[in-house]
Amino acid sequence: MYAPFTPFTPRPFDVVLPDALGHPALGFRDGGWFRVGAGHPPHPVAARTAILGNPDAAGPIVQIMCWWMRENPRHGHAVDLATELALLVGEMSREMSRRDVRGTTVRELRAPRPALPARSGRY
């Protein structure tokens, strides 16, 4: 029996994040990140790779992961995502504490002081 060629069409992503030029760079579905782009099929990547490889999108990447974990708390992969995110935060914190940022370490960085002294009483 003849079976006509049917091109593989990947399932759509829940979210697609663009690169700096506006082209699709990362896709997210079913609790996982995928490197996407023209000319090659989606390739799964770890959350760590997604965040470190796209630092300008780190905030949205974490928000999307948290949204998915909140929406799918009983899914086994939710705990894996939370663990992966926690390990990355620990790794990044240790790295930042080793670096010297304008002569200070992260432990020495405090909230900025107000430019003007605080007044007492009503404003």
Beta strands, then each sheet from edge to edge (+ up, - down):
strand 1: 15-18
strand 2: 24-29
strand 3: 32-35
strand 4: 43-45
sheet 1: 1+ 2- 3+ 4-
end
